[in-house]
């Protein structure tokens, strides 16, 4: 299937690992130019260099902590200098939390609101003018199944991802008149380095191997019986960003191996 993404310019937050990096590589495979944003400057630059070498398209790695507005400003200016703007924005930065409502301090709530919600608000506001000048664009927000089917041990993650979905819906209504399509992707279990790290800690406590722990998690939650690879998730992003997804506006796409147990 020809997606006609060659020459498009894509900005991806949380782009140095996991879903974000897989999305960046998939866009590059389709011929798009990519700006990867992440906090680890060395890692994000090396991954961008690897993309350039493998796929023969321009890619730039930019250090950016998206919880800090001034770093977003600097990153967007850098993208403008390199690419002149952005056609596709993927607001992907985020991570799980672990707490209870009764024990978590306000500062923890504010941090995750900045990370999952306000970073998307700020990045979107910065990129809309470029998209308007170019006659349109696409925004994709990485939410989670946990916005609909929460895990008990991360109420802040569940809540802020749900807020991101509502923001995405509102933004889609506001921007479609400018030919800017906004949608949300909500993955379930995805085998990222964070999951391996968590499994390494918790499996030791139980006296089992990390893989055994992950296999059990998959059996408990996903009817398909396994974790997704980040590359599988990335396929959905490039489709939604392409002209093949031109009638998709304001939607949320679960890609969860059957985890959600209700009709949505």
N, C-alpha and C positions, 0 to 999 in steps of 0.2 A: 504494500500500500504506500503510495507516494504522499507524504504529509506536507510537502512544500514548505519546509522550515529552513531550507538553506539560506544563509545570509541574515536570518533573524538574529536579534540580539537579546540575550536572556540574562537576567539577574536572578541569582539564587542565594537566599540567606541560609545559613547553616549548611554551607556547600562543601565543606572539607571532608565529610564522612557520611556514612549511612545513606538515608534516602536522598538527601540533598546532593551528595556527590554522584550517586547513581543517576539522578535526574540530569545533572550537568553533563555527565558522560553520554547519556542517551540523546540529549539535544545535540551535542557535538557530533555524534554518530550520524545524525540527520543533517549535518552541515551548518548548524547554528553556531554563533559565537557566544561565549559564555563569560559572565563575571561571577566568580564564586566569592561569597562573603563568609567569613568565619573569624573567631577570636584567635585561633592559633595561626599566626602569620606564616611561620615556616611551613606548616602542613598545607595550608590553603594555597600558598604559592607553588609548592612542589606538585600538588595535584593539578593545578592549572597548567603547569609546564608539561606534565605528563599527558594531559588532554591535547595540548597543541601538537606534541610529538606523535601521538597515536592517530589523531584524526585529521591533522592538517588544517585546523581552523583556529582562529584567534581565541585565546582564553586568558583571563587575568585573575589572579588571586589577590583579594584585598582583605587586610585585617579590619574587622569591624565587630564590635560588641553592640548588638542591636538594642540592648537595653539603655544605651546612651545616645540621646538625640544628636549630640555633636559628632559622634562617630558615623552615624547614618548620613549626616550632611556631608562629611568628608568623603565617604564612600561613593555617594551619588555623584559628587563633583568629579571624582576619579573616573567613574564610569562614563561621564559626559566627555571627559578629555580623551578617553580611549575609543569609545564607540559612538559618541554623539547622542546617546540616549538609550532607551530600553523599549523593546517591543513586547517582551514577556517578562513578568515579574512572578517569581515563585517565593512566597513568604513561608519558609520552611523551618526557620530556627526554632528550636525548642528542646525540652527534655522532660523526663518524668520527675515527679516529686514524691515525697514519702513523709506523711504526717497525719495527724488527726485535726479536725476542726477545733477541738477544745485546746489543743496544745500549740498549734501554729501561731506565731506572732504576726502582727500586721505586716512587718517588714517582709516576711516570706510571701505573703499574698501579693504585696506590691511588686516584688521582684518578678514573680511569674506572670502577673498582669502585664508588666513591661515586656517580658520576654515573648509571651504568646499573643498578646492582643495589641499593645501599643506599638510594638515594633512593626506589626503589619499595618497599623493605621498610619504611622509615620512614613514607612517605605512607600505605601500606596500614594499618599499625598505628594511625595517627591517625584514619583514616576508618571503620574497622570498627565502632567503638561507635555512630556515627551510623546506619550501615546496619542494625545489629542493632536499634536502637530503632525504626527505621522498618519493620521486618519483612523486610528484604532489601535487595539492591543488586547492583551490577555493577562489576567491575574489569577493565580492559583494559590490557595492557602492550604497548608497541611494541618488538618485537624486530627481527630482520632476517634475510633469507635467509642472511646471512653467519654466522649461528649454526649453519647446516647445511652451507653451501658457502662456506668461508672465502676471502677475498681475501688474498693473500700479504703485502701491504704494511700490513695493519692487524691483527696478531695480538691486540692488546689488545681492540680493538672486537669481533672475532670471539668471543673468550673470554668477555668480560663479557656480551655478548648471549646467548650460550649459557647462562650462569649465570642470566640473567633468565628464560629459558624454564623452567629447572628450578624456580626459585623460584615462578613462576606456577603450575606444575603442583602443587607441594606445597601452595601456598596454596589452590588450588581444592579439594583434598581436605579441608582443614581447615575451610573456611568454607561448604561447600555445605549443611551441617546448619543454618546460619543463613539459608538462602535467599540467599546471596551467591554469585553466579556469577563465576568468574575465568577469563579466556582471554587468549591472546596473538595479536597480529597481526604478521606478518613480511613487510614490504614488500621489493621488489627495488629497481629503479631508479625513483626519484621525483624529479621536476624541482623541486628546492628551490633556494634562494639559495646554499646551500653548494656544490651541484653547479655552479652558474654561476660561483661564485668559483673553484673548483678548475679548471674548464674554461678560465677566463680566464687563469690562470697557466700551465697546461700547454700550452694551445694556442699561446701566445706563444713558448714554447720550441721548438715545432715549426714556427712560421711559418704557422699556419692560424687560421681563425676559431673562436671558442668553440663555435658551433653545429655546425660541422663535426666538432669533437672529440667533442661529446656524441652526435652521430649515429653516429659510429664506435663509441663505447662501447655504445650501444644495439644496434647490429648484432652486436657481438661477444658480448654477454651475454644479450640477451632475444630469444627467437624471434619475439616479436610485433614487434620491430624499432623500438621507441620507448621513451621514458621515460613513466611514468605522471604525470598531473597529481595534485597533492595531493588535489584534490576527488574524484578517482576512489577513492583510498584511503579517504577519509572515509566514503564510502557503506557500506563494510564495518563500520566502527566503530558507526555508528548502528543498523545491523541487529543486530549482536551484542549491543548494549546494550538492545535493545527486547524486548518480550514475544514477538516472532516468533522470537527466538533462545533461547527459554526452556529448551531441552533441550541447549544447548551448554555444556559444563562441562569445564574443564581441557584445552582444545584449543588448537592453534596453527594459525593460518590464513595460509598463504602467499598473497601477492598480488603476483606477481613477473613476470608476462608470459611465464611458461614458463622462467624462468632455471634453476630447479633441474633437474638432469639425471638425478636418480634417483627411484625410487618411495619415497615417504615415508609 
